[in-house]
């Protein structure tokens, strides 16, 4: 699992053949990776966690699981 702190950006552009294109980009200021599934031998690596004061500014309760 990962938590991304940043923004979504949409750009319109024209390709080499003159076609109109749109790109959606995620611009990450910070990325926090959650713990991975521990291995059977207990040799899993520790990963960084978001800061204790991190508060997401979105509600994901309506997202499909």
N, C-alpha and C positions, 0 to 999 in steps of 0.2 A: 504494500500500500504506500502511496505517496501523497503528501499534502503540498500543493503548489500555491505560493503567495505571489500574485501578479495580476495580469489582466488578459482578456481576450481581445484580439485586434483583428479587424476585417479590412483587407486591402483589395481594391479593384485595380487590375492591370491589363495590359494588352500583350498577347504573345507574339512571337516572330511572324506568324501568319496573319496577324491583324485581328485575331479572335479576342473577344472580351473574356476575361477570367476574373475569378474572385478567390482569394485565399483567406482562410481563417487561421490565425496563428495564436498560440499561447505564449505570452511573454512572461517568463518566470523571473521574479526578483529573488525568491528563495524557494528551494525544494527540500522537503523533509521526508526522509524515507523511514517507513515503519519497520518493525522487526520482521525478519523472515522466519519461515517455519524452521524450528530447530531440527538439526540433523539427529539421526539415531544415536550417534556417538557423543552428542552434547557439544559439538565443536562449532556451533553457529556463531557468526560474527555479530557483534553489537552494532547497531546503527543509530544515527542521531535522531532525536525526537524534537518535535516543535517546542518552542519556549513555553514555559508554564503559563505565560500571560497571553498566548495565542488564542484569538477568538475569531472563528470563521465568520465572514460577512455574508453568508448565504444560508438558505434552508434547503437541505437535500432530502427532506422527508418525503417529497413527492416524486423523487427519482425512482425508476424501476430498479429492482434489486437483481 
